[in-house]
Amino acid sequence: MLLATSYAQFATDSTAEKMLVYQLGNGGWPKQLEDKSVVNYDAALSPELLAKIKSTKDLHATFDNKATSREVIYLVKAYKKTGNKAYLQAAEKGIDYILTAQYGNGGWPQYYPDKALYRSEITFNDDAMINVLNILQDVATKRNDFEAVDAKYVPKAAKAVTAGVNCILQTQVNQNGQLTIWAAQYDKDSLLPAKARNFEPASLATSESVGIVRFLMSVDKPSEGIKTAVAAALKWFETYKIKGYRFDREKGKVAALVADDSSMVWARFYDLEKNAPIFGDRDNTIKSKLEELSPERRSGYAWYGNWAQKLIEKEYPKWLAAKGK
């Protein structure tokens, strides 16, 4: 009986234990280490790997590729499962990092505190900012195991979510009085759409905009501003859908649109003024057709996807009936 009690007090989770090791001094997590090797929680913590982790600086802390958000979520769940307070403390340190990284205008950068390249831009790309907002909303509403965190975080998270929503509403691209969808990145000061990598031009970004709309629809008691933003985005998605196609990226084949009556797709990026599909290449050129891209880029990126199909067909009608009127 004593042994069982002792085990319960010090129950561990192998992945959570590794997350404690990888956590940086500022509370965030890297997506890759100092030597550019990708963080892999399946890998054993060899002396060589531990040395690499130890040499990784705080500048590597990021929200890219789910870094930091995945760890905070996992650690809170691991705490609920094991009762190990070290996991909760690490998660709360991660929440502190998230709150510190937020800009005064409500946005979040891709990296913090690193400001090199496009890392300081407000980043919706790959759902970086939305992943963070989903966590803070769970903290503020005490949902999805986040009721476990210290109560002092509830008002802080609620305030951060409000600012984040305001940033989202402020950055929805307005074309001559008509709200559309969102860009993947924005200049942190001017709030104008910005480019990232050479093949990621300043543009309307469909995949990221779907994540933004889903977040807005998850907000309890949505404001008129949220309702207007969601309705405008859905109208844009409906207007620019390409029916009867899917994007085929089979290995060994050239990526292409293929006829499929059951599917609809959108290009990943659209021109900010003309709403026409655009495609960026590694040489910083922008093409108007997929076929014009270099072979490596053509098959190396999700240039089309059915991102908004479920949103249009199921999620939006359900939200409209429950919250949208």
C-alpha positions in Angstrom: 0.0 0.0 0.0 2.8 2.4 0.8 4.5 1.6 -2.5 1.4 2.4 -4.4 1.0 5.7 -2.5 4.6 6.6 -3.2 4.2 5.8 -6.9 1.0 8.0 -7.1 2.9 10.9 -5.6 5.7 10.6 -8.2 3.9 9.2 -11.2 5.6 10.1 -14.5 4.9 10.3 -18.2 7.9 9.7 -20.4 7.0 12.3 -23.0 6.2 14.9 -20.4 9.6 14.2 -18.7 11.3 15.0 -22.0 9.3 18.1 -22.4 10.6 19.4 -19.1 14.1 18.8 -20.4 13.5 20.6 -23.7 11.8 23.7 -22.1 13.9 26.8 -22.5 14.7 29.3 -19.7 12.1 31.8 -20.9 9.3 29.2 -20.7 8.9 28.5 -24.4 10.0 25.5 -26.4 12.0 25.2 -29.6 10.9 23.4 -32.8 14.6 22.7 -33.5 17.8 22.7 -31.6 20.9 24.9 -32.0 22.2 22.4 -34.6 18.9 22.7 -36.5 17.9 19.1 -35.7 14.1 18.9 -35.2 12.7 18.3 -31.7 11.6 14.7 -31.5 10.0 13.4 -28.3 10.3 9.8 -29.5 14.1 10.0 -29.4 16.0 8.8 -26.3 17.8 11.4 -24.3 21.3 10.3 -25.0 24.2 12.3 -23.5 24.9 13.8 -27.0 21.3 14.9 -27.4 21.2 16.4 -23.8 24.3 18.4 -24.7 22.5 19.8 -27.8 19.4 20.6 -25.8 21.5 22.4 -23.2 23.3 24.5 -25.8 20.0 25.7 -27.4 19.4 29.3 -26.6 16.1 31.1 -25.6 16.0 32.7 -29.1 14.8 29.3 -30.4 11.5 29.6 -28.5 8.7 29.6 -31.0 5.0 29.0 -31.8 5.8 27.6 -35.2 4.9 24.0 -36.1 2.8 23.8 -32.9 5.9 24.3 -30.7 5.1 25.6 -27.2 1.4 25.1 -27.7 1.7 21.3 -28.1 3.8 21.1 -25.0 1.5 23.2 -22.8 -1.5 21.2 -23.8 0.3 17.9 -23.3 1.8 18.8 -19.9 -1.6 19.9 -18.5 -3.1 16.6 -19.6 -0.2 14.7 -18.2 -0.7 16.6 -14.9 -4.3 15.6 -14.8 -3.4 12.0 -15.5 -0.5 11.7 -13.0 -0.9 14.4 -10.5 2.8 15.3 -11.0 3.0 19.0 -10.1 6.3 19.5 -12.1 4.2 19.1 -15.3 1.7 21.8 -14.2 4.5 24.1 -13.2 6.1 23.7 -16.6 2.8 24.3 -18.4 2.2 27.5 -16.3 5.7 28.7 -17.2 4.7 28.1 -20.8 1.5 30.2 -20.3 3.6 33.0 -18.8 5.8 32.9 -21.9 2.7 33.0 -24.2 1.4 36.0 -22.3 4.8 37.8 -22.4 5.1 37.3 -26.1 1.8 39.0 -27.0 2.1 42.4 -28.7 0.2 45.4 -27.4 -2.0 45.3 -30.5 -3.0 41.7 -29.5 -1.0 39.8 -32.0 1.7 37.1 -31.5 5.0 36.7 -33.4 6.2 33.4 -34.9 9.2 33.5 -32.5 9.9 35.4 -29.3 12.2 37.1 -28.6 14.0 36.4 -31.9 13.2 39.2 -34.4 15.3 38.0 -37.3 13.8 37.7 -40.8 10.0 37.4 -40.6 10.0 36.0 -37.1 8.6 39.1 -35.4 5.7 39.4 -37.8 2.2 38.7 -36.4 1.8 35.1 -37.6 -1.3 33.2 -38.5 0.8 30.9 -40.7 0.5 27.2 -39.8 -2.0 28.4 -37.1 0.7 29.8 -34.8 -1.4 32.5 -33.3 -4.6 30.5 -33.3 -3.0 27.6 -31.4 -2.0 30.1 -28.7 -5.5 31.7 -28.6 -7.1 28.3 -28.2 -5.0 27.6 -25.2 -5.7 31.0 -23.6 -9.4 30.6 -24.3 -9.4 27.2 -22.5 -7.6 28.8 -19.6 -10.1 31.7 -19.5 -13.1 29.4 -19.6 -11.6 26.6 -17.5 -12.1 23.9 -20.3 -10.2 21.0 -21.7 -8.2 20.3 -18.5 -7.1 23.9 -18.1 -9.2 24.3 -15.0 -6.1 22.8 -13.4 -3.9 25.9 -13.8 -3.7 28.6 -11.1 -6.8 30.8 -11.0 -4.6 33.9 -11.4 -4.2 33.0 -15.1 -8.0 33.2 -15.8 -8.3 37.0 -16.0 -4.9 37.3 -17.7 -5.9 34.8 -20.3 -9.3 36.5 -20.8 -7.7 39.8 -21.4 -5.2 38.4 -23.8 -8.0 36.6 -25.8 -10.0 39.9 -26.0 -6.9 41.6 -27.4 -6.2 38.7 -29.8 -9.8 38.8 -31.2 -9.5 42.6 -31.7 -6.2 42.0 -33.6 -8.0 39.4 -35.8 -10.9 41.7 -36.6 -8.5 44.6 -37.3 -6.4 42.5 -39.7 -9.2 41.0 -41.8 -8.4 42.2 -45.3 -10.7 44.9 -46.5 -11.1 45.4 -50.3 -12.8 48.7 -51.0 -15.2 48.3 -48.1 -15.7 44.5 -48.5 -14.2 42.2 -45.8 -12.5 39.1 -47.2 -10.3 36.7 -45.3 -6.8 37.0 -43.7 -3.1 37.0 -44.7 -0.7 34.5 -43.2 1.6 37.2 -41.7 1.3 40.9 -40.9 3.8 43.6 -40.1 3.7 44.0 -36.3 3.5 47.8 -36.5 1.5 48.7 -39.6 -0.7 45.6 -39.5 -0.4 45.3 -43.2 0.0 41.8 -44.9 3.6 40.7 -45.2 5.6 38.0 -46.9 7.5 35.3 -45.2 9.7 32.8 -47.1 10.2 33.6 -50.8 7.4 31.2 -51.8 5.0 32.7 -49.2 4.0 36.1 -50.6 1.9 38.7 -48.9 -1.5 37.4 -49.9 -4.9 36.2 -48.8 -4.2 32.8 -47.1 -7.0 30.3 -47.2 -5.7 27.5 -44.9 -4.9 29.9 -42.1 -8.2 31.8 -42.6 -10.1 28.6 -42.0 -8.3 28.2 -38.6 -9.1 31.8 -37.8 -12.8 31.4 -38.6 -13.0 28.2 -36.5 -11.5 30.1 -33.6 -13.9 33.0 -33.9 -16.8 30.5 -34.1 -15.6 28.9 -30.8 -16.0 32.2 -28.9 -18.9 32.2 -26.4 -21.4 35.0 -27.0 -19.8 36.3 -30.1 -19.8 40.1 -30.6 -21.4 41.7 -33.7 -17.9 42.3 -35.0 -17.1 38.5 -34.8 -20.4 37.7 -36.5 -19.7 40.1 -39.3 -16.1 38.8 -39.8 -17.2 35.2 -39.9 -20.1 35.9 -42.4 -17.8 37.9 -44.7 -15.1 35.2 -44.6 -17.7 32.5 -45.5 -19.0 34.6 -48.3 -15.5 34.9 -49.7 -14.9 31.1 -49.4 -18.2 30.4 -51.1 -17.4 32.9 -53.9 -13.9 31.6 -54.7 -14.3 27.8 -54.3 -13.2 25.6 -57.2 -15.8 22.8 -57.4 -15.2 19.4 -58.8 -11.4 19.1 -58.1 -8.9 17.8 -55.6 -5.2 18.5 -55.3 -3.1 15.4 -56.0 0.4 15.3 -54.5 1.1 11.6 -54.9 4.8 10.7 -54.4 6.6 10.3 -57.7 4.0 12.3 -59.6 3.8 15.9 -60.6 1.3 17.8 -58.3 -1.8 18.7 -60.1 -5.6 19.4 -59.8 -7.5 16.2 -60.5 -11.2 16.0 -61.3 -13.3 14.8 -58.3 -17.0 15.6 -58.2 -17.1 15.1 -54.4 -14.5 17.7 -53.7 -13.9 21.4 -53.8 -10.6 23.3 -53.4 -9.1 26.7 -52.9 -5.6 27.9 -53.8 -3.4 28.4 -50.8 -2.7 32.0 -51.7 -4.8 34.7 -53.5 -3.8 38.1 -54.7 -4.7 40.8 -52.1 -6.6 42.9 -54.6 -7.8 40.7 -57.5 -8.6 37.5 -55.5 -6.8 35.4 -58.1 -4.7 32.4 -57.2 -0.9 33.1 -56.9 2.0 30.8 -56.4 5.4 31.8 -55.0 8.7 30.2 -56.0 12.0 30.0 -54.2 13.6 32.7 -56.4 11.1 35.2 -55.0 9.0 35.3 -58.2 5.2 35.1 -58.1 3.4 32.9 -60.7 -0.2 33.0 -61.8 -0.3 29.3 -62.6 0.8 26.1 -60.7 2.4 24.8 -63.9 4.8 27.8 -64.0 6.5 26.8 -60.7 9.8 25.1 -60.5 9.4 21.3 -60.2 10.7 21.2 -56.6 8.2 23.9 -55.4 5.3 22.6 -57.5 5.3 19.3 -55.7 6.8 20.5 -52.4 3.9 22.6 -51.1 0.2 22.3 -50.5 -0.8 24.8 -53.2 -4.5 23.8 -53.2 -6.6 22.2 -50.5 -10.2 21.5 -49.4 -9.6 23.5 -46.3 -13.0 25.3 -46.1 -15.2 22.5 -47.4 -16.3 21.2 -44.0 -16.6 24.8 -42.8 -19.1 25.7 -45.5 -21.1 22.4 -45.6 -21.3 21.6 -41.8 -19.7 23.9 -39.3 -20.9 27.3 -40.4 -24.6 26.3 -40.7 -24.4 24.7 -37.3 -22.7 27.8 -35.8 -25.2 30.2 -37.5 -28.1 28.3 -36.0 -26.6 28.3 -32.5 -24.7 31.6 -32.2 -24.7 33.6 -35.4 -28.1 35.3 -35.4 
